[in-house]
Amino acid sequence: MRRAGAWCAVILLVAGVGYVGVLLCAELRTAVVPVLLALLGTALLGPLHRRLVNAHVHRSVAAALTCVAVVAVVGGAVYIVVAALIDSGDEIVRSLRTAGRDLARHFGAAGTSLDDIAANARDLLTKFGGTAASGVISGVSVVGESIAMAVLALLLVFFFLRDSDRAAETLRSLSPPGSADMLEAMARRAFQAVEGFMRGTTFIAFIDAVCITIGLLILDVPGAAGLGALVFVGAYIPYLGAFLSGAVAVLVALADRGFVIALWALGVVLAVQVLEGHVLQPMIQSRTVQMHPAMVMVTITAGASVAGILGMLLAVPLTAAAFGVVEELRTRYGSAP
């Protein structure tokens, strides 16, 4: 009973500290989120920065060039995707309207037509117009806040890359006496886990996006470039992101090309997912922290409940860092008598 009571006290203490930490992060999200995103960006861009430094480029110049390259690549990708969606947007909307008419004709309830649905939609919009307007205003503020956090994250990436050589010294100077070595080892193992996860996920996402884009181009599905970009972004949310982006691609194929082409698109998506799960994941991320799929799904769900889409994006790399810390502790103290 004493042992059970001790374990209960420890669990309650850890849960309480974790809950307070989550509340503080939620209150200070405009400062915490850019720091976390900057750490992920630093883990992803660290190899490029190190290569520039090894090529005798000044650290500040190398960090600036790395950030400029990221802005150029992301901006170019966004431009290509937006241009592709604009070019094929009318065609996709027209296809979705055709699919809606077909569904209404074959599966609609008796006495129901698209005109009735449109009239009901107008009534709903009139009824909830004030709510929609307030939602638009709230959305504008959210967009402004997101832009500010993105700019802050980019600036933090620059500073993290430039001063990465002094991170260990700073951590050791802030550590309590006698624990500097352990804290440094834990921090290195956590960062290595995040770095491996980000590099592996980016490479896998690129392969998935290229394969699915080629398949959709062969099937002549509109907006193949935009759908491929959606697959690339969704790959950073394991399992769920691939499912959602693949479902969007199949729905667009169904709306534009019909049931048979949609089946072919589904086959392409499933083939790419099988390739990812059975070949790419074990081969590319074999040296990083491996987590069971059930653990990944629980982590994503917890992240979504705490911070929505952003929580889903950050949940897995943060859990990978935690697993790295646990592995370091097991290595240090697991074989002790």
N, C-alpha and C positions, 0 to 999 in steps of 0.2 A: 504493500500500500504506500509506503514511503517512496519507493522508486516510482510508482505510478504518479504520485502527487508531484514528485520532482519533475517528471517529464511533462505533466500538464502545466506546471508553472513555467517551464522553459518555452513550451509551445505558445502559451498565452503571451509571454513577454515578447517573443519574436514576432507573433502576429500583431501585437499592439504597436511595436516599433515600425513594422512594415506598413501598417495602416496609416500611422501618422506620417510616415515618409511619402506615401501615395497622396495623402491630402495636401502636404506641402508642395509636392511636385505639381498637383493640379492647380493650386493657388498661384504658383510661380511658373506656370506653363510657358509664358512668353519668354522666360529666361532659360528654363530647363530644356524645352524642346530644341532650341537652336544649339545648345551644347551637345545634346545627344545626337542630333543630325550631323553636327560638325565632327564628332568622334567617328561616326560611321563613314563620313566623307574622308576623314583622315586615314582611316583603316583601308579604304578603297584606293586612295590616291597616294598612299605612302610609298609604294614601289616606284612610281614615276618620279616623285620628288627625290628619292634616294639616287636614282639613276642620273638625274640632272646634277645633284651634288657631287656624285662620283665623277662626273664629267667636268669638274672644276668650275661649276656655276655657283655663284654666291647663294647662300641659303635663302635670303630674302627674295632675290631675283627668281630662284627656282620655285619658291612657293607662289610668287605672283604669276609666273608662267603657267604653273599647274592650275591655279584658279581661273586664269584667262582661258586656258584650254577647256576646262570644264564648262565654263559659261558658253564658249563657242560651240562645243559639241551639243550641249543641252539646248541652246537656242536654235541651232541648226536642225536638230531633231524635231523640236516643237514646230518650227516653221514648215518642215516637210510634212509632218503629220497633219497640221492644220490645213495646209494647202491641199493635201490629198483628200481630207474630209470635206473641204469646201467644194472641190471639183466633183466629188461623187456624192455630196450630201443630198442634192435634189433627187438623184437616182435612188438613194437608199430610202428617203422619205416616201417617194412614189411607190417603191416596192413594198414598204410597210403598209401603206394605205391599201394596196392591192391585196396583201395578205389579210388585212383586217376585213375587207369586203368579203373575201372568200370564207373567212371564219364566221362572219355574221350570216352568210348565206347558208352554210352547211350546218353550223352548230348554234345559231342564234335561237333565242326563245321565240315562241309564237307571238306575233305582233310587235317584235322588236326590230328596229332598223337602225342604220347609221344616223339617220336624221333624228330619231328619238334620242340616241346616245349623245349626239351633238347638242340637242336642246337641253338635255339634263346637265351636260357639262357646262353650258352657258349659265344655267340656273345656279349650279354650284359655284361657279366663278363669281357670279354676282353676289351670292350670299356670303362668300368668304373673301370678298375683295379686300376688306380692311386687313384681315389676317395675312393675305398674300403680300400686301404692300409693306406691312411690318416685317414680313419674312425677307422681302427684297432688301430693305434697309439693313436688317441684321446680316444678310449675306454680303452686302457691300462692306460692312465693318469687318466681317470675317476675312474677306479677301484682302483688305488692307492690312489686317493683323498677320495674315499668312505671308504677304510680301515682305513686311518688316522682319518677320522671323527668318525668312529665306535669306535676306540680305545680311542679317546678323550671323546666320549660320555660315555663309560664305566668308565673311570676315574672320570668324573664329577658325575656319579651316585654314586660312592663310597663317594665322598666328600659331595654330597647333603644328602645322607643317614646319614653319620656320624655327620654332623653339622645341621641336621634338627631341633634340639631343640633350636638352636640359630637363626633360620631364622626370627622369629617374633621380637626378640630383634634388629637384624640388620635392619629390615624394619622400626621399630619404630625410631631407631637412625637416619635414613636417611630421615624421613618424615618431612615436614614443621610443624611448631608449630601449634597445634590445630587440626591436621588432622591425627594423628597417629592411633587413634582408628578406624576411618573410613577406612583408607588404610589397616590396619591389617584385619579388617572384610571382606573387598573386596578380599584381597589376600586369606584368608582362604576359602571363598565361591568359588572362582575360582578354587583353588586347590582341594577342595572337589568335584566339578563338574568333573574335569579331572580324579580324582581318581575313582569316581564312574563309569565314562564312560569306563576307561581302565579295571577295574575289571569286569564289566558287559560284555564288549565286548570280553574279553579273555575267560570268562566262556561260553558265547554263541558260540564263534568260536570253542572252544573245543568240545562242544556238536554237532555242525554242522559237524565238521571234522570226529568225531567218527561215527555219523549216516551215512554220505555219504560213508565213507570208508567201513563200514559193508555192505551197500547196493551194492557197487561196487564189494566187495569180493564175495558176494552171486551170483552176475551176472557174476563172473569170468572175470572182466575187467582187462586188464594188467595195472600195475603201480598204483594199488589202493592206496597204502600207499603214493606215491608221489602226487597223485591227492588229497588225503585227506589233506596232508600238504599244498597244494596250496589253498584249501578251507579255512584252518585255517588262512593263511596269508591274503587271500582276504577278510576275514570277518572284518578286521580292516578298510576297505573302505566300508562303508555301501552301500547297494543296488548294486552299480556298481561292487564291488569286488566279491560279491556272484554271480552276473550274469556272469561275465567273467570266474570265476573258474568253475561254473556249466556248462557253455558252453564248456569249454575244456574237462570236464569229459564226456559229451554227445558225443562230436566229437570223442574222443578216443574209446568210446563204439561203435559208428557207424562204425569206421574204422576197429575194430577188431572183433566185434561180430554180426554186421549186424543191419538192420533197427529195428527189433523187440526188441532186447536187448537195442538199443539206446533209444527206447520209454520207456522201463522200467527204464533205467537210468535217463531219463528226469522226469519220475514220481517220482523217489526217490528224485531228486534235488528239484522239486517243493514241495513235501511233507515236506522236511526239511525246505524249505524257509517259507512255511505256518506255520509250527510249530514255527519257529523263530519269524515271524512277529506278530502272534496272541497269542502266549503263552509265549515264552521266553522273548521277548523284554518288554512287559508290566509287567511281573512278576519280572524280575531280575533288570531292570533299572527303576522301577517305582519311586524310590527315588532320581534319578539323574535328571539333566536338560533334559526336553523333548523338542524336536524340531520337527516341522512339516516335513514330508518327502520332501515337495517342498523346504523348507529351506535347508535341508541336501543336496539335489541334486544341488541347486544353489551354496552352499558352496563348494562342491566337484569340481564343474566345475570351480569356481574361483580359488581354490587351484591348479588345474591342469594347468590352464592358467598361473599361476605365477611360479610354481616350479615343474610341471610335476607330476610324481608318488609320489614323496616326499610331494609335496603340497597336493595331494589327501589324503595322510596318516595323515598329520598334520591339515588339514582344520577343520575336525569335532571336535576333542578335543579342539582346540583353540576357535572355535565358542562356544563350551560348556562352556569354561571358561568365555568368554565374556557374555554369557547368565547368568552365575552365578553372575558376577559383576552387571549386570543390575537388577537381582532379589534382590541383597543386597541393591542397591540404592532405588529400589521400596519399600522395607521393611522399610528403614530408612526415606524416604521422601515422600512416596506415600500417607500416611495418614495425612500429615501436612495440616493445614487449608490454 
